[in-house]
Amino acid sequence: MSWRHPVPRITENERQARLARLREAIEADGLAGLLLGPSESLRYFTGLVWHPSERFLGALITPAAIFYIVPGFERSRVETLPHLPGEILVWEEEESSAALIARLVGQGGRLALDDGLPLFFYHALAAAMSAERLADGGRLIRDLRRIKSDAEIALIQYAMTLTLDIHRQVHALLRPGISSSEVVDFIDRQHRQAGADAGSTFCIVSFGLATSLPHGADGDQVLGDDDVVLIDTGCRIDGYHSDITRTYMLGGGNGDFERAWWIEREAQQAVFDAARIGAACASLDDAARKVLAKHCLGPDYRLPGLPHRAGHGLGLEIHEEPYIVRGNDTPLAAGMCFSNEPMIVFPEKFGIRLEDHIYMTAEGPRWFTDPAAGPTEPFS
């Protein structure tokens, strides 16, 4: 299949608006600037995509400028990549990138740090300008990134719709005797053909007993006649993730599985129904566990029951804020996007995870993808 729909994009104007909000926060906190490492936050604010290495590459954002801090031999490469306008400053192999940044910040200024920076670079900065002048910029960055714009939601929707279509193709492909590796390869090919950034970003294909392991089992598996099937996969479109799980049986199912499947679906719906503007993230996790307790599962993280949080935020990272987890008092706000996946595990038998994602609007929650219809019908 070839995916023909027009792909949404993040425009330069949107990145400039993000940068303006970041600068407002920098000034409000009395900071000289914020240092972005080769992280998804660098991509979010400047559009520059770079993979981490032992050589630092990033951007210093000040109230008035962007300085790209770049290894000398990488300058020509950076110049060819999409990024917001800014001055490129290079450091050579025998020089210290941390010392260059310290000179730019100047005497006395406080510098906030991207929480994606590696520890070794923090120590280099602390030696160059003292730890007392370094601040954690993670909260500042995350508060901005966790509220998605209409353009971001459109990109996530595009990626989710693409991956759900591939789930449909897999369902039609499955037959007893097929191996999990065949299914993984098929999903990756279909993601690539549909225009995903680099095929599947991840793919869990579990059959039978392996479905009781939340993140799958090592080694290849072969689908048996009466096996439960769990498939969890996703891709990226312009950096934004999809992530969808379906659990089902191909035949008539069996009583234990069907009863458990409907409890899982009830718990998933309870999370959706609890998702209201201003509600604490923890209350959604509580709603899922209340359903399970009603059916004598759990409590808490005990098995059979739900062994992990009920969901996670999603955007440029597959797992990011807001986390739908006990103890998280963060109130839901319009623009937040997160998974709804209160998995039920029955040790040594099977597991059921139904995972769809939600985005919050001023009027309440919306599904990116419609939930599954039944234990042998994974689509609505």
VOLUMKOL-316200 format. One record per residue (C-alpha): x negated, y, z. Coordinates in steps of 0.25 Angstrom, whole numbers, plus 2048, in hexadecimal, padded with zeros to 3 digits. Example, Ala and Ser with C-alpha at 12.3 -4.5 7.8 and 13.67 -1.06 7.14 Angstrom:
2
PT  east  north   up
PT   7CF    7EE  81F
PT   7C9    7FC  81D
***
This chain:
380
PT  east  north   up
PT   800    800  800
PT   7FB    80E  7FD
PT   801    819  807
PT   805    825  7FE
PT   80B    82F  808
PT   804    83C  809
PT   7FB    83C  815
PT   7FD    848  81F
PT   7F0    850  822
PT   7EA    859  82D
PT   7E8    866  827
PT   7DD    870  82A
PT   7E7    87A  830
PT   7EB    86F  83A
PT   7DD    86D  83E
PT   7DB    87C  840
PT   7E7    87C  848
PT   7E2    871  851
PT   7D5    879  852
PT   7DC    885  856
PT   7E3    87E  862
PT   7D6    878  866
PT   7CF    885  866
PT   7DB    88B  86F
PT   7D8    880  879
PT   7C9    882  879
PT   7CB    891  87C
PT   7D6    88E  887
PT   7CC    885  88E
PT   7C0    88F  88D
PT   7B8    885  885
PT   7AD    889  87B
PT   7B1    87E  872
PT   7B5    870  870
PT   7AC    865  86A
PT   7B2    85B  861
PT   7AA    84E  85E
PT   7AC    844  852
PT   7BA    841  858
PT   7C8    841  853
PT   7C9    84E  85A
PT   7BF    854  850
PT   7C8    84F  845
PT   7D4    855  84B
PT   7CF    863  84C
PT   7C5    864  841
PT   7C8    859  837
PT   7BA    854  837
PT   7B9    845  838
PT   7AC    83F  83E
PT   7A9    832  844
PT   7A1    832  851
PT   792    82F  852
PT   786    832  85A
PT   784    83F  853
PT   78E    849  857
PT   797    850  84D
PT   7A3    858  852
PT   7A9    866  852
PT   7A8    871  85D
PT   7B5    879  85D
PT   7B4    887  863
PT   7BE    892  864
PT   7B9    898  857
PT   7B2    88D  84F
PT   7AF    87F  84B
PT   7A1    879  84B
PT   79F    86C  845
PT   793    865  84C
PT   78D    85C  842
PT   780    853  840
PT   778    85A  836
PT   778    84F  82B
PT   787    84E  82D
PT   78A    85C  829
PT   78C    859  81A
PT   796    84E  81E
PT   79E    857  827
PT   79F    861  81D
PT   7A6    858  814
PT   7B0    853  81E
PT   7BE    85A  821
PT   7BD    864  82D
PT   7C1    871  831
PT   7B7    87D  82E
PT   7AC    87F  838
PT   79D    881  839
PT   795    874  838
PT   789    874  841
PT   77F    869  840
PT   775    862  849
PT   769    85A  844
PT   765    84C  849
PT   75B    851  853
PT   764    85C  859
PT   76F    85B  863
PT   77E    85D  85F
PT   781    860  86E
PT   777    86B  86E
PT   77D    871  862
PT   78B    871  868
PT   786    877  875
PT   780    883  86E
PT   78D    885  867
PT   795    885  874
PT   78B    88F  87A
PT   788    891  888
PT   793    88F  893
PT   79E    88B  889
PT   7A6    87E  88D
PT   7A8    874  882
PT   7B3    86A  881
PT   7B0    85C  87B
PT   7B8    853  872
PT   7BC    847  87B
PT   7B8    83E  86F
PT   7A9    842  871
PT   79F    837  875
PT   799    837  882
PT   78B    838  87D
PT   78E    845  876
PT   795    84B  883
PT   788    848  88A
PT   780    84F  87F
PT   789    85C  880
PT   788    85B  890
PT   779    85C  88E
PT   779    867  884
PT   783    870  88B
PT   786    86A  899
PT   792    861  89D
PT   799    86D  8A5
PT   79B    874  897
PT   7A2    868  891
PT   7B1    866  892
PT   7BA    85A  88E
PT   7C2    85F  882
PT   7CA    852  881
PT   7D6    857  887
PT   7D6    864  87F
PT   7D5    85C  872
PT   7DF    851  876
PT   7EA    85B  87A
PT   7E9    861  86B
PT   7E8    853  864
PT   7F3    84C  86B
PT   7FE    855  865
PT   7FF    851  856
PT   803    85B  84B
PT   80D    858  841
PT   802    855  837
PT   7FB    84B  841
PT   809    844  843
PT   80B    843  834
PT   7FD    83C  832
PT   800    832  83E
PT   80E    82F  838
PT   807    82D  82A
PT   7FD    823  830
PT   808    81C  839
PT   811    81A  82D
PT   806    815  825
PT   802    80B  82F
PT   811    806  832
PT   812    803  823
PT   806    7FA  824
PT   80C    7F3  830
PT   818    7F0  827
PT   80E    7EA  81C
PT   807    7E2  827
PT   814    7DC  82C
PT   818    7D8  81E
PT   80A    7D2  81C
PT   80A    7C9  829
PT   80B    7BA  828
PT   807    7AE  831
PT   7F8    7AB  82E
PT   7F4    7B9  82B
PT   7E8    7BE  833
PT   7E7    7CB  83B
PT   7DA    7CF  834
PT   7E2    7CE  826
PT   7ED    7D7  82C
PT   7E2    7E1  832
PT   7DC    7E2  824
PT   7E9    7E4  81D
PT   7ED    7EF  826
PT   7E0    7F6  824
PT   7E1    7F5  815
PT   7EF    7FA  815
PT   7EB    806  81E
PT   7E0    809  814
PT   7E8    808  808
PT   7F3    811  80F
PT   7E8    81C  811
PT   7E4    81B  81F
PT   7D7    822  823
PT   7CF    815  824
PT   7D9    809  824
PT   7DE    804  832
PT   7D8    80B  83E
PT   7DB    7FF  846
PT   7E3    7F2  844
PT   7E8    7E8  84E
PT   7EF    7DB  849
PT   7F3    7D1  854
PT   7FA    7C4  853
PT   800    7BC  85E
PT   7F9    7BC  86B
PT   7EF    7C7  866
PT   7FB    7D0  867
PT   7FA    7D0  876
PT   7ED    7D7  875
PT   7F0    7E6  873
PT   7E4    7E9  86A
PT   7E4    7DB  863
PT   7DA    7CF  863
PT   7CD    7CD  85D
PT   7CC    7C4  851
PT   7D5    7C0  846
PT   7E3    7BA  848
PT   7ED    7B3  840
PT   7FC    7B6  840
PT   804    7AA  845
PT   812    7A7  842
PT   818    7AC  84F
PT   80D    7B7  853
PT   810    7C4  858
PT   80A    7CF  84E
PT   804    7DC  854
PT   7FE    7E6  84A
PT   7F8    7F3  84E
PT   7F2    7FC  844
PT   7EF    80A  83F
PT   7E8    814  836
PT   7E4    822  835
PT   7E9    82D  82B
PT   7E0    839  82B
PT   7DB    835  838
PT   7E9    833  83F
PT   7EC    825  844
PT   7F8    81B  842
PT   7FA    810  84C
PT   805    806  84C
PT   808    7F8  852
PT   812    7EE  84F
PT   815    7E1  856
PT   81E    7D6  850
PT   820    7C8  84C
PT   822    7C3  83D
PT   82D    7B9  840
PT   839    7B8  849
PT   830    7BC  855
PT   832    7B5  862
PT   83B    7B9  86E
PT   82F    7BD  878
PT   829    7C6  86D
PT   836    7CC  869
PT   83A    7CF  877
PT   82C    7D5  87A
PT   82C    7DD  86D
PT   839    7E4  870
PT   834    7E8  87E
PT   828    7EE  877
PT   831    7F6  86E
PT   839    7FA  87A
PT   82D    7FF  880
PT   828    807  874
PT   835    80D  873
PT   835    811  881
PT   828    819  87F
PT   82E    820  873
PT   83A    824  87B
PT   832    829  886
PT   82A    832  87D
PT   82F    840  87F
PT   829    84E  87F
PT   823    850  88D
PT   823    842  891
PT   816    83D  897
PT   80F    833  88F
PT   80E    829  89B
PT   81E    829  89B
PT   81E    822  88D
PT   815    817  892
PT   81E    816  89E
PT   82A    814  895
PT   823    808  88E
PT   820    801  89B
PT   82E    803  8A1
PT   833    7FB  895
PT   829    7F0  897
PT   82C    7F0  8A6
PT   83B    7EE  8A4
PT   837    7E1  89C
PT   82E    7DC  8A7
PT   821    7E0  8A0
PT   815    7E7  8A6
PT   816    7EF  8AF
PT   80A    7F9  8AD
PT   800    7F2  8A4
PT   803    7E4  8A8
PT   805    7D9  89D
PT   80E    7D5  897
PT   811    7E4  895
PT   80A    7F0  890
PT   7FB    7F0  892
PT   7F8    7FE  88D
PT   7FD    80C  88B
PT   80A    80E  883
PT   803    817  878
PT   7F8    820  874
PT   7F7    82D  86C
PT   7F3    82D  85D
PT   7ED    836  853
PT   7DF    837  84E
PT   7DC    82D  859
PT   7E3    820  85A
PT   7E4    822  869
PT   7E5    830  86E
PT   7EE    838  877
PT   7F9    838  87C
PT   7F8    82A  882
PT   805    823  886
PT   800    81E  893
PT   803    81D  8A2
PT   7FD    829  8A9
PT   7FD    833  89D
PT   805    83F  8A1
PT   803    846  894
PT   811    84B  88F
PT   815    847  881
PT   816    853  877
PT   81A    855  869
PT   80F    850  860
PT   809    845  868
PT   808    838  861
PT   806    82A  868
PT   808    81B  867
PT   814    814  86D
PT   80F    805  870
PT   812    7FF  87D
PT   80D    7F1  87A
PT   812    7E5  881
PT   808    7DA  884
PT   80B    7CC  887
PT   7FE    7C5  88B
PT   7FA    7B8  883
PT   807    7BA  87B
PT   809    7C7  873
PT   809    7D6  873
PT   812    7E0  86D
PT   80E    7EE  869
PT   817    7F7  861
PT   810    804  85E
PT   816    810  857
PT   812    81E  85A
PT   81A    82B  85E
PT   818    839  85C
PT   81F    844  864
PT   827    84F  85F
PT   82E    85A  867
PT   83B    851  866
PT   834    845  86B
PT   82D    838  866
PT   82D    834  857
PT   827    826  852
PT   81C    826  847
PT   821    818  844
PT   82E    811  847
PT   82D    806  851
PT   82E    7F7  84D
PT   83C    7F1  84C
PT   83A    7E4  852
PT   831    7D8  856
PT   831    7D3  848
PT   833    7E0  840
PT   828    7EA  843
PT   82E    7F5  83B
PT   83A    7FE  83D
***
